[in-house]
């Protein structure tokens, strides 16, 4: 099963893209992005904790290293969501998305520094291809229509760095312990952080709102299912490959918007989407060999 790891990460990224569309629907209904993120992680935590309890005898032994790496992963996910929304608020979605998806660069640089991977023109070419595709897809190339503040730029890069942190956290934790344990610890820390950051009154009102179904669907697809795929998949591939393959997320989010939300894509955006898909395909075939 030479494509198993890459395939599972791709499935996770597709689920993340779908969850982005669901989140957009909820924001259109007036819900705060931080509250949306909180429920996405909290519902995921319930799924993972239930899975953990069902196999408690095999999962109860938690080492110090497993706890620390899982905690780092949870902090990375929480930071990624938080800084991403701060970047959107201070600049634009296009700038925030482009800066956040600089994560493969951070992952690759950290991998080189830690001597986990060797540098190659192929890897740098894949990163360049993916980033160019995202710039075309998001429209970040149109500088005149963008308003980029220092806070927006810093927050966007911080979102990318946090993305890299949770990749390394999950990669190391999944190599030590069971996925149930890793995900339970990570999303418990995620939920605790977001509870502090979110509007508690608005978060409580979700339970009695007519949109509770959307929140549950967001948590199940955007965390419960996707991160199970991701943690199992990342055990079978490298952190650099996982970070680049996960770039199918913005493609999925764009398709969700076109097919279900009535949005439209220009020829340049379609070119960017095609570039991302082709790069990911080439990378998958290369890793398979």
PASEBA-1860 file (N, C-alpha, C; in nm, 3 decimals):
! residues 289
1> XXXXXXXX> 0.085/-0.120/0.000/0.000/0.000/0.000/0.089/0.125/0.000 ~ 0.157/0.148/-0.113/0.259/0.253/-0.115/0.201/0.394/-0.111 ~ 0.074/0.409/-0.148/0.015/0.542/-0.147/-0.073/0.565/-0.025 ~ -0.073/0.473/0.071/-0.165/0.481/0.185/-0.148/0.611/0.262 ~ -0.023/0.643/0.302/0.001/0.762/0.383/-0.042/0.889/0.313 ~ 0.004/0.908/0.189/-0.031/1.027/0.112/-0.182/1.033/0.089 ~ -0.243/0.918/0.058/-0.387/0.914/0.032/-0.469/0.956/0.153 ~ -0.431/0.912/0.271/-0.503/0.948/0.393/-0.488/1.097/0.425
9> XXXXXXXX> -0.368/1.152/0.402/-0.350/1.295/0.424/-0.434/1.376/0.325 ~ -0.444/1.329/0.201/-0.528/1.396/0.102/-0.675/1.393/0.145 ~ -0.722/1.277/0.196/-0.860/1.268/0.245/-0.884/1.365/0.360 ~ -0.784/1.376/0.449/-0.796/1.471/0.561/-0.807/1.614/0.509 ~ -0.725/1.648/0.410/-0.727/1.783/0.355/-0.859/1.813/0.285 ~ -0.916/1.713/0.219/-1.047/1.730/0.155/-1.153/1.761/0.262 ~ -1.148/1.687/0.372/-1.243/1.713/0.482/-1.223/1.853/0.538 ~ -1.098/1.897/0.551/-1.071/2.033/0.600/-1.127/2.137/0.504
17> XXXXXXXX> -1.114/2.111/0.374/-1.170/2.203/0.276/-1.321/2.213/0.287 ~ -1.387/2.098/0.306/-1.532/2.096/0.323/-1.572/2.171/0.451 ~ -1.494/2.150/0.557/-1.524/2.218/0.683/-1.508/2.369/0.670 ~ -1.416/2.413/0.581/-1.404/2.556/0.555/-1.531/2.612/0.495 ~ -1.594/2.535/0.404/-1.721/2.577/0.346/-1.832/2.582/0.449 ~ -1.834/2.481/0.539/-1.935/2.480/0.645/-1.914/2.599/0.739 ~ -1.788/2.628/0.770/-1.758/2.743/0.854/-1.803/2.873/0.789 ~ -1.787/2.882/0.656/-1.831/3.002/0.583/-1.982/3.018/0.594
25> XXXXXXXX> -2.054/2.906/0.586/-2.200/2.911/0.601/-2.238/2.964/0.738 ~ -2.169/2.916/0.843/-2.199/2.960/0.979/-2.164/3.107/1.000 ~ -2.053/3.153/0.938/-2.018/3.295/0.950/-2.120/3.383/0.878 ~ -2.175/3.332/0.767/-2.280/3.405/0.697/-2.404/3.419/0.786 ~ -2.423/3.325/0.876/-2.537/3.329/0.968/-2.509/3.417/1.090 ~ -2.386/3.472/1.098/-2.354/3.567/1.204/-2.275/3.512/1.320 ~ -2.229/3.387/1.312/-2.154/3.330/1.423/-2.009/3.375/1.420 ~ -1.952/3.396/1.540/-1.814/3.440/1.553/-1.718/3.328/1.512
33> XXXXXXXX> -1.613/3.361/1.435/-1.519/3.257/1.390/-1.454/3.178/1.503 ~ -1.425/3.245/1.615/-1.362/3.174/1.726/-1.456/3.072/1.788 ~ -1.585/3.106/1.795/-1.685/3.011/1.846/-1.698/2.892/1.751 ~ -1.693/2.920/1.622/-1.699/2.813/1.523/-1.579/2.719/1.540 ~ -1.460/2.777/1.558/-1.340/2.697/1.579/-1.349/2.615/1.707 ~ -1.404/2.676/1.813/-1.419/2.605/1.940/-1.504/2.481/1.924 ~ -1.617/2.493/1.858/-1.705/2.378/1.842/-1.646/2.274/1.748 ~ -1.573/2.319/1.650/-1.506/2.224/1.561/-1.412/2.135/1.641
41> XXXXXXXX> -1.332/2.196/1.729/-1.238/2.119/1.809/-1.305/2.041/1.920 ~ -1.408/2.100/1.984/-1.474/2.034/2.097/-1.549/1.909/2.053 ~ -1.620/1.917/1.941/-1.690/1.799/1.889/-1.589/1.693/1.850 ~ -1.477/1.736/1.791/-1.371/1.642/1.759/-1.317/1.573/1.884 ~ -1.298/1.650/1.990/-1.249/1.593/2.115/-1.344/1.486/2.169 ~ -1.474/1.511/2.162/-1.572/1.412/2.208/-1.559/1.283/2.128 ~ -1.541/1.297/1.996/-1.524/1.178/1.910/-1.398/1.101/1.950 ~ -1.287/1.172/1.968/-1.161/1.107/2.000/-1.162/1.045/2.140
49> XXXXXXXX> -1.224/1.114/2.235/-1.230/1.064/2.372/-1.315/0.937/2.379 ~ -1.424/0.934/2.303/-1.508/0.814/2.296/-1.428/0.697/2.238 ~ -1.354/0.725/2.131/-1.267/0.624/2.069/-1.162/0.575/2.168 ~ -1.106/0.669/2.244/-1.006/0.636/2.346/-1.064/0.543/2.453 ~ -1.186/0.572/2.499/-1.248/0.491/2.605/-1.282/0.351/2.556 ~ -1.320/0.341/2.428/-1.356/0.210/2.373/-1.237/0.114/2.369 ~ -1.117/0.170/2.364/-0.995/0.088/2.362/-0.903/0.131/2.477 ~ -0.965/0.151/2.592/-0.894/0.207/2.707/-0.775/0.122/2.750
57> XXXXXXXX> -0.790/-0.008/2.750/-0.683/-0.096/2.798/-0.556/-0.082/2.716 ~ -0.571/-0.051/2.586/-0.455/-0.037/2.500/-0.402/0.107/2.497 ~ -0.484/0.200/2.549/-0.448/0.342/2.536/-0.411/0.410/2.667 ~ -0.429/0.342/2.781/-0.415/0.410/2.909/-0.272/0.452/2.940 ~ -0.174/0.383/2.885/-0.034/0.413/2.915/0.013/0.532/2.831 ~ 0.034/0.646/2.899/0.075/0.769/2.831/0.214/0.809/2.882 ~ 0.310/0.811/2.792/0.446/0.850/2.830/0.457/1.003/2.832 ~ 0.562/1.050/2.893/0.586/1.194/2.901/0.608/1.254/2.763
65> XXXXXXXX> 0.683/1.184/2.679/0.711/1.234/2.543/0.583/1.240/2.460 ~ 0.500/1.137/2.473/0.374/1.137/2.399/0.287/1.254/2.441 ~ 0.279/1.278/2.570/0.198/1.389/2.621/0.249/1.523/2.569 ~ 0.380/1.544/2.570/0.437/1.671/2.528/0.416/1.697/2.379 ~ 0.441/1.593/2.295/0.421/1.611/2.151/0.273/1.632/2.117 ~ 0.184/1.560/2.186/0.040/1.577/2.162/-0.006/1.715/2.206 ~ 0.048/1.761/2.318/0.016/1.896/2.366/0.062/2.000/2.267 ~ 0.182/1.983/2.212/0.233/2.075/2.111/0.142/2.077/1.988
73> XXXXXXXX> 0.095/1.959/1.948/0.004/1.951/1.833/-0.124/2.029/1.860 ~ -0.181/2.014/1.980/-0.303/2.085/2.015/-0.284/2.235/2.018 ~ -0.171/2.279/2.074/-0.139/2.422/2.076/-0.122/2.474/1.933 ~ -0.060/2.393/1.847/-0.041/2.433/1.708/-0.172/2.450/1.634 ~ -0.266/2.359/1.654/-0.397/2.369/1.589/-0.471/2.493/1.638 ~ -0.472/2.515/1.770/-0.539/2.632/1.827/-0.477/2.762/1.776 ~ -0.344/2.767/1.773/-0.275/2.886/1.724/-0.300/2.909/1.576 ~ -0.304/2.801/1.500/-0.329/2.812/1.356/-0.465/2.876/1.329
81> XXXXXXXX> -0.568/2.826/1.393/-0.702/2.882/1.374/-0.710/3.028/1.419 ~ -0.654/3.056/1.537/-0.664/3.189/1.595/-0.591/3.293/1.511 ~ -0.465/3.267/1.477/-0.388/3.363/1.397/-0.445/3.377/1.256 ~ -0.501/3.271/1.203/-0.562/3.278/1.070/-0.676/3.378/1.068 ~ -0.764/3.371/1.169/-0.876/3.465/1.175/-0.830/3.607/1.205 ~ -0.724/3.622/1.287/-0.669/3.755/1.311/-0.614/3.815/1.182 ~ -0.550/3.733/1.101/-0.495/3.780/0.974/-0.606/3.822/0.878 ~ -0.713/3.744/0.875/-0.828/3.781/0.790/-0.884/3.915/0.833
89> XXXXXXXX> -0.899/3.934/0.964/-0.957/4.056/1.018/-0.869/4.177/0.987 ~ -0.736/4.158/0.988/-0.644/4.269/0.968/-0.607/4.292/0.822 ~ -0.630/4.194/0.735/-0.594/4.210/0.594/-0.707/4.163/0.504 ~ -0.699/4.039/0.457/-0.802/3.981/0.372/-0.789/3.830/0.372 ~ -0.891/3.762/0.324/-0.887/3.617/0.318/-0.775/3.569/0.226 ~ -0.759/3.639/0.113/-0.656/3.598/0.017/-0.517/3.606/0.077 ~ -0.486/3.716/0.145/-0.355/3.732/0.208/-0.337/3.630/0.320 ~ -0.439/3.615/0.404/-0.430/3.523/0.518/-0.407/3.380/0.472
97> XXXXXXXX> -0.483/3.337/0.369/-0.471/3.200/0.320/-0.334/3.176/0.259 ~ -0.286/3.273/0.181/-0.156/3.257/0.118/-0.044/3.250/0.221 ~ -0.050/3.337/0.320/0.054/3.336/0.424/0.047/3.210/0.510 ~ -0.075/3.163/0.540/-0.088/3.043/0.622/-0.030/2.921/0.549 ~ -0.048/2.917/0.418/0.001/2.802/0.343/0.148/2.816/0.303 ~ 0.220/2.901/0.376/0.366/2.897/0.370/0.418/2.791/0.465 ~ 0.328/2.717/0.531/0.366/2.612/0.627/0.468/2.513/0.571 ~ 0.456/2.467/0.444/0.557/2.373/0.393/0.699/2.429/0.398
105> XXXXXXXX> 0.712/2.561/0.380/0.845/2.621/0.388/0.901/2.608/0.529 ~ 0.816/2.638/0.629/0.859/2.624/0.768/0.893/2.478/0.800 ~ 0.808/2.386/0.754/0.832/2.244/0.780/0.962/2.198/0.716 ~ 0.983/2.240/0.592/1.104/2.199/0.522/1.229/2.255/0.589 ~ 1.225/2.382/0.626/1.340/2.444/0.692/1.371/2.377/0.826 ~ 1.264/2.350/0.904/1.284/2.283/1.033/1.339/2.142/1.012 ~ 1.289/2.074/0.908/1.336/1.938/0.878/1.484/1.940/0.840 ~ 1.526/2.043/0.765/1.667/2.054/0.729/1.752/2.083/0.852
113> XXXXXXXX> 1.704/2.173/0.938/1.781/2.210/1.057/1.796/2.092/1.152 ~ 1.690/2.011/1.164/1.693/1.894/1.252/1.752/1.771/1.184 ~ 1.790/1.787/1.056/1.848/1.678/0.977/1.753/1.559/0.963 ~ 1.624/1.592/0.955/1.524/1.488/0.933/1.518/1.453/0.785 ~ 1.535/1.553/0.699/1.531/1.532/0.555/1.647/1.607/0.488 ~ 1.678/1.564/0.368/1.780/1.631/0.288/1.715/1.723/0.187 ~ 1.782/1.835/0.165/1.731/1.931/0.067/1.747/1.875/-0.074 ~ 1.649/1.907/-0.160/1.658/1.866/-0.300/1.580/1.965/-0.385
121> XXXXXXXX> 1.622/1.974/-0.513/1.552/2.064/-0.604/1.407/2.022/-0.624 ~ 1.383/1.891/-0.618/1.246/1.841/-0.635/1.154/1.894/-0.524 ~ 1.201/1.888/-0.399/1.119/1.934/-0.287/1.093/2.085/-0.294 ~ 1.200/2.160/-0.327/1.181/2.305/-0.340/1.090/2.337/-0.458 ~ 1.099/2.259/-0.564/1.012/2.281/-0.679/0.866/2.255/-0.645 ~ 0.841/2.151/-0.565/0.704/2.121/-0.522/0.647/2.233/-0.436 ~ 0.729/2.282/-0.346/0.685/2.392/-0.260/0.653/2.515/-0.343 ~ 0.742/2.548/-0.436/0.720/2.664/-0.522/0.593/2.648/-0.605
129> XXXXXXXX> 0.572/2.528/-0.661/0.453/2.504/-0.742/0.325/2.519/-0.662 ~ 0.324/2.464/-0.540/0.205/2.473/-0.456/0.178/2.618/-0.416 ~ 0.280/2.690/-0.374/0.261/2.829/-0.333/0.214/2.917/-0.449 ~ 0.268/2.895/-0.568/0.223/2.969/-0.685/0.078/2.939/-0.716 ~ 0.041/2.811/-0.703/-0.098/2.773/-0.726/-0.192/2.839/-0.627 ~ -0.152/2.848/-0.501/-0.236/2.910/-0.399/-0.249/3.061/-0.423 ~ -0.139/3.124/-0.465/-0.144/3.268/-0.496/-0.242/3.294/-0.609 ~ -0.238/3.211/-0.713/-0.332/3.226/-0.824/-0.475/3.197/-0.781
137> XXXXXXXX> -0.492/3.094/-0.698/-0.625/3.054/-0.655/-0.690/3.159/-0.566 ~ -0.611/3.217/-0.475/-0.666/3.314/-0.381/-0.672/3.456/-0.435 ~ -0.600/3.483/-0.545/-0.598/3.618/-0.602/-0.504/3.712/-0.530 ~ -0.412/3.658/-0.453/-0.320/3.742/-0.376/-0.219/3.816/-0.465 ~ -0.216/3.783/-0.593/-0.125/3.850/-0.686/-0.173/3.991/-0.719 ~ -0.301/4.020/-0.695/-0.357/4.151/-0.727/-0.331/4.247/-0.611 ~ -0.211/4.303/-0.608/-0.166/4.383/-0.495/-0.254/4.507/-0.474 ~ -0.301/4.568/-0.584/-0.375/4.694/-0.573/-0.506/4.677/-0.497
145> XXXXXXXX> -0.564/4.558/-0.503/-0.693/4.537/-0.438/-0.679/4.485/-0.296 ~ -0.555/4.467/-0.250/-0.531/4.414/-0.116/-0.480/4.524/-0.022 ~ -0.518/4.512/0.103/-0.470/4.605/0.205/-0.403/4.523/0.314 ~ -0.271/4.519/0.311/-0.197/4.432/0.401/-0.132/4.515/0.512 ~ -0.180/4.497/0.632/-0.119/4.565/0.746/-0.009/4.478/0.804 ~ 0.073/4.537/0.890/0.179/4.461/0.955/0.121/4.349/1.039 ~ 0.011/4.379/1.111/-0.054/4.277/1.193/-0.106/4.162/1.108 ~ -0.165/4.196/0.992/-0.217/4.093/0.903/-0.108/4.002/0.852
153> XXXXXXXX> 0.007/4.062/0.815/0.119/3.983/0.764/0.179/3.895/0.872 ~ 0.202/3.954/0.990/0.262/3.878/1.100/0.170/3.765/1.145 ~ 0.039/3.795/1.157/-0.057/3.693/1.200/-0.067/3.580/1.098 ~ -0.063/3.614/0.968/-0.070/3.512/0.865/0.050/3.420/0.869 ~ 0.170/3.477/0.885/0.290/3.395/0.896/0.290/3.312/1.024 ~ 0.235/3.369/1.132/0.223/3.295/1.258/0.129/3.176/1.241 ~ 0.023/3.194/1.161/-0.069/3.083/1.133/0.004/2.971/1.059 ~ 0.091/3.009/0.965/0.170/2.909/0.894/0.268/2.837/0.984
161> XXXXXXXX> 0.330/2.913/1.075/0.424/2.852/1.168/0.352/2.756/1.263 ~ 0.232/2.794/1.310/0.153/2.705/1.396/0.109/2.580/1.321 ~ 0.079/2.596/1.192/0.046/2.483/1.107/0.164/2.385/1.107 ~ 0.285/2.439/1.091/0.404/2.354/1.092/0.423/2.287/1.228 ~ 0.393/2.358/1.337/0.406/2.302/1.471/0.314/2.182/1.492 ~ 0.189/2.194/1.446/0.099/2.080/1.469/0.133/1.962/1.379 ~ 0.194/1.989/1.262/0.241/1.879/1.178/0.351/1.801/1.250 ~ 0.450/1.872/1.304/0.558/1.806/1.376/0.507/1.739/1.504
169> XXXXXXXX> 0.413/1.806/1.572/0.357/1.749/1.694/0.289/1.616/1.668 ~ 0.202/1.613/1.568/0.130/1.490/1.534/0.224/1.384/1.478 ~ 0.323/1.426/1.399/0.418/1.331/1.341/0.493/1.257/1.450 ~ 0.545/1.329/1.549/0.623/1.267/1.656/0.535/1.191/1.754 ~ 0.419/1.248/1.787/0.329/1.180/1.881/0.276/1.050/1.823 ~ 0.242/1.051/1.695/0.185/0.931/1.633/0.287/0.819/1.620 ~ 0.416/0.854/1.619/0.521/0.752/1.613/0.549/0.689/1.749 ~ 0.497/0.751/1.856/0.519/0.702/1.991/0.400/0.624/2.045
177> XXXXXXXX> 0.280/0.683/2.030/0.161/0.623/2.090/0.050/0.596/1.991 ~ -0.064/0.556/2.045/-0.181/0.525/1.964/-0.247/0.654/1.915 ~ -0.310/0.650/1.797/-0.376/0.772/1.747/-0.487/0.821/1.838 ~ -0.559/0.729/1.906/-0.666/0.770/1.997/-0.612/0.856/2.109 ~ -0.500/0.815/2.167/-0.440/0.889/2.277/-0.387/1.024/2.230 ~ -0.318/1.023/2.117/-0.261/1.146/2.062/-0.369/1.249/2.036 ~ -0.476/1.208/1.968/-0.583/1.302/1.932/-0.659/1.351/2.055 ~ -0.680/1.263/2.153/-0.753/1.303/2.273/-0.678/1.412/2.349
185> XXXXXXXX> -0.547/1.392/2.370/-0.466/1.491/2.441/-0.458/1.622/2.362 ~ -0.436/1.611/2.231/-0.420/1.730/2.148/-0.547/1.815/2.148 ~ -0.661/1.752/2.130/-0.784/1.829/2.119/-0.842/1.869/2.254 ~ -0.799/1.804/2.361/-0.834/1.854/2.493/-0.763/1.987/2.517 ~ -0.635/1.993/2.485/-0.560/2.119/2.501/-0.615/2.225/2.406 ~ -0.648/2.186/2.283/-0.709/2.278/2.187/-0.837/2.340/2.242 ~ -0.926/2.254/2.296/-1.055/2.301/2.347/-1.038/2.394/2.466 ~ -0.944/2.363/2.555/-0.921/2.448/2.672/-0.872/2.586/2.631
193> XXXXXXXX> -0.784/2.591/2.530/-0.733/2.720/2.482/-0.843/2.802/2.418 ~ -0.925/2.739/2.334/-1.031/2.812/2.264/-1.143/2.854/2.358 ~ -1.167/2.780/2.466/-1.268/2.821/2.565/-1.230/2.956/2.625 ~ -1.100/2.976/2.648/-1.051/3.103/2.703/-1.067/3.216/2.602 ~ -1.042/3.188/2.474/-1.043/3.291/2.371/-1.182/3.325/2.319 ~ -1.276/3.230/2.323/-1.407/3.249/2.262/-1.502/3.326/2.353 ~ -1.607/3.380/2.292/-1.716/3.445/2.366/-1.802/3.336/2.428 ~ -1.795/3.321/2.559/-1.864/3.210/2.626/-2.016/3.219/2.615
201> XXXXXXXX> -2.070/3.340/2.617/-2.215/3.356/2.605/-2.263/3.311/2.467 ~ -2.192/3.352/2.364/-2.228/3.310/2.229/-2.209/3.160/2.211 ~ -2.101/3.108/2.271/-2.075/2.964/2.262/-2.188/2.884/2.328 ~ -2.238/2.933/2.441/-2.347/2.863/2.510/-2.477/2.869/2.431 ~ -2.497/2.978/2.358/-2.622/2.994/2.281/-2.629/2.898/2.162 ~ -2.516/2.843/2.121/-2.515/2.748/2.010/-2.600/2.626/2.042 ~ -2.597/2.582/2.168/-2.666/2.460/2.208/-2.817/2.466/2.187 ~ -2.874/2.586/2.191/-3.020/2.600/2.175/-3.057/2.663/2.041
209> XXXXXXXX> -2.959/2.683/1.954/-2.986/2.746/1.825/-3.028/2.643/1.721 ~ -3.083/2.692/1.612/-3.124/2.604/1.503/-3.006/2.559/1.418 ~ -2.889/2.617/1.444/-2.768/2.584/1.367/-2.683/2.477/1.432 ~ -2.731/2.415/1.539/-2.651/2.316/1.611/-2.609/2.201/1.520 ~ -2.696/2.168/1.424/-2.664/2.060/1.329/-2.542/2.093/1.245 ~ -2.531/2.220/1.202/-2.414/2.262/1.125/-2.286/2.252/1.208 ~ -2.296/2.290/1.337/-2.180/2.282/1.425/-2.135/2.138/1.446 ~ -2.231/2.049/1.464/-2.198/1.908/1.483/-2.133/1.850/1.356
217> XXXXXXXX> -2.190/1.885/1.240/-2.134/1.839/1.114/-1.993/1.892/1.095 ~ -1.971/2.019/1.131/-1.839/2.080/1.121/-1.738/2.004/1.207 ~ -1.777/1.972/1.331/-1.685/1.902/1.420/-1.654/1.761/1.375 ~ -1.756/1.692/1.323/-1.736/1.553/1.280/-1.648/1.547/1.155 ~ -1.678/1.633/1.056/-1.602/1.633/0.931/-1.468/1.704/0.948 ~ -1.470/1.821/1.012/-1.351/1.904/1.021/-1.250/1.861/1.125 ~ -1.291/1.772/1.216/-1.198/1.726/1.319/-1.209/1.575/1.339 ~ -1.328/1.526/1.372/-1.345/1.385/1.406/-1.295/1.288/1.301
225> XXXXXXXX> -1.339/1.307/1.177/-1.299/1.217/1.069/-1.163/1.256/1.012 ~ -1.146/1.386/0.984/-1.027/1.432/0.914/-0.898/1.407/0.990 ~ -0.899/1.433/1.120/-0.774/1.416/1.195/-0.742/1.269/1.223 ~ -0.842/1.183/1.219/-0.814/1.039/1.226/-0.737/0.997/1.100 ~ -0.787/1.042/0.984/-0.717/1.016/0.859/-0.575/1.073/0.866 ~ -0.564/1.196/0.916/-0.436/1.266/0.914/-0.332/1.199/1.003 ~ -0.369/1.166/1.127/-0.273/1.109/1.221/-0.227/0.971/1.177 ~ -0.319/0.892/1.119/-0.279/0.760/1.069/-0.192/0.776/0.944
233> XXXXXXXX> -0.230/0.872/0.857/-0.156/0.892/0.733/-0.017/0.947/0.754 ~ -0.002/1.038/0.852/0.128/1.103/0.871/0.232/1.005/0.928 ~ 0.185/0.892/0.984/0.278/0.790/1.031/0.347/0.721/0.914 ~ 0.286/0.728/0.796/0.337/0.656/0.680/0.405/0.747/0.579 ~ 0.427/0.874/0.616/0.495/0.966/0.526/0.576/1.065/0.608 ~ 0.647/1.155/0.540/0.728/1.254/0.611/0.646/1.379/0.639 ~ 0.696/1.462/0.732/0.627/1.585/0.766/0.621/1.681/0.647 ~ 0.730/1.687/0.570/0.733/1.776/0.454/0.630/1.736/0.350
241> XXXXXXXX> 0.625/1.607/0.320/0.527/1.558/0.223/0.385/1.584/0.271 ~ 0.358/1.557/0.398/0.224/1.578/0.453/0.183/1.724/0.442 ~ 0.276/1.816/0.469/0.243/1.959/0.464/0.212/2.004/0.323 ~ 0.280/1.946/0.223/0.254/1.985/0.084/0.127/1.919/0.029 ~ 0.107/1.791/0.061/-0.011/1.721/0.013/-0.139/1.782/0.071 ~ -0.130/1.832/0.195/-0.247/1.892/0.261/-0.292/2.020/0.190 ~ -0.214/2.068/0.093/-0.252/2.188/0.020/-0.373/2.168/-0.072 ~ -0.423/2.046/-0.083/-0.547/2.028/-0.158/-0.665/2.087/-0.081
249> XXXXXXXX> -0.643/2.129/0.044/-0.752/2.188/0.123/-0.811/2.312/0.058 ~ -0.729/2.414/0.016/-0.790/2.530/-0.047/-0.860/2.498/-0.178 ~ -0.813/2.395/-0.248/-0.881/2.352/-0.371/-1.020/2.298/-0.338 ~ -1.027/2.214/-0.236/-1.155/2.157/-0.194/-1.250/2.267/-0.147 ~ -1.197/2.362/-0.070/-1.280/2.472/-0.022/-1.337/2.554/-0.139 ~ -1.254/2.575/-0.242/-1.300/2.650/-0.359/-1.409/2.574/-0.435 ~ -1.389/2.443/-0.450/-1.491/2.362/-0.518/-1.622/2.360/-0.439 ~ -1.612/2.355/-0.306/-1.730/2.359/-0.221/-1.807/2.489/-0.245
257> XXXXXXXX> -1.732/2.600/-0.253/-1.797/2.728/-0.277/-1.865/2.735/-0.412 ~ -1.803/2.677/-0.515/-1.859/2.680/-0.650/-1.984/2.593/-0.659 ~ -1.974/2.470/-0.607/-2.082/2.372/-0.624/-2.201/2.396/-0.531 ~ -2.176/2.441/-0.409/-2.284/2.450/-0.310/-2.318/2.592/-0.267 ~ -2.224/2.685/-0.278/-2.250/2.821/-0.232/-2.271/2.920/-0.347 ~ -2.266/2.870/-0.470/-2.293/2.955/-0.585/-2.181/3.052/-0.619 ~ -2.059/3.026/-0.573/-1.948/3.113/-0.605/-1.892/3.078/-0.744 ~ -1.808/3.167/-0.797/-1.753/3.146/-0.932/-1.601/3.153/-0.928
265> XXXXXXXX> -1.538/3.076/-1.016/-1.392/3.077/-1.028/-1.353/3.134/-1.164 ~ -1.250/3.220/-1.164/-1.198/3.274/-1.289/-1.102/3.173/-1.351 ~ -1.059/3.203/-1.474/-0.964/3.115/-1.541/-0.832/3.109/-1.465 ~ -0.790/3.223/-1.407/-0.665/3.225/-1.330/-0.678/3.137/-1.207 ~ -0.794/3.142/-1.140/-0.815/3.058/-1.023/-0.816/2.910/-1.061 ~ -0.878/2.878/-1.174/-0.878/2.739/-1.221/-0.736/2.693/-1.253 ~ -0.654/2.785/-1.308/-0.514/2.753/-1.336/-0.440/2.723/-1.206 ~ -0.464/2.805/-1.104/-0.401/2.783/-0.975/-0.442/2.651/-0.913
273> XXXXXXXX> -0.571/2.617/-0.923/-0.621/2.490/-0.871/-0.555/2.373/-0.942 ~ -0.544/2.384/-1.075/-0.482/2.277/-1.153/-0.335/2.260/-1.117 ~ -0.267/2.372/-1.092/-0.125/2.367/-1.056/-0.105/2.295/-0.924 ~ -0.192/2.323/-0.827/-0.184/2.256/-0.697/-0.208/2.106/-0.713 ~ -0.312/2.070/-0.785/-0.346/1.929/-0.802/-0.236/1.853/-0.876 ~ -0.179/1.915/-0.980/-0.072/1.849/-1.054/0.052/1.829/-0.967 ~ 0.086/1.931/-0.887/0.203/1.921/-0.800/0.184/1.810/-0.697 ~ 0.066/1.807/-0.636/0.036/1.704/-0.536/0.040/1.565/-0.599
281> XXXXXXXX> -0.012/1.553/-0.722/-0.011/1.424/-0.791/0.132/1.377/-0.819 ~ 0.216/1.468/-0.870/0.357/1.435/-0.898/0.427/1.394/-0.769 ~ 0.401/1.468/-0.662/0.463/1.437/-0.533/0.420/1.299/-0.483 ~ 0.291/1.269/-0.498/0.238/1.140/-0.452/0.303/1.024/-0.529 ~ 0.315/1.039/-0.661/0.375/0.935/-0.744/0.521/0.917/-0.707 ~ 0.592/1.030/-0.687/0.733/1.025/-0.650/0.754/0.954/-0.518 ~ 0.669/0.986/-0.417/0.680/0.922/-0.286/0.644/0.775/-0.293 ~ 0.548/0.743/-0.383/0.510/0.603/-0.398/0.624/0.519/-0.450
289> X> 0.703/0.576/-0.543/0.818/0.505/-0.597/0.929/0.492/-0.494
END
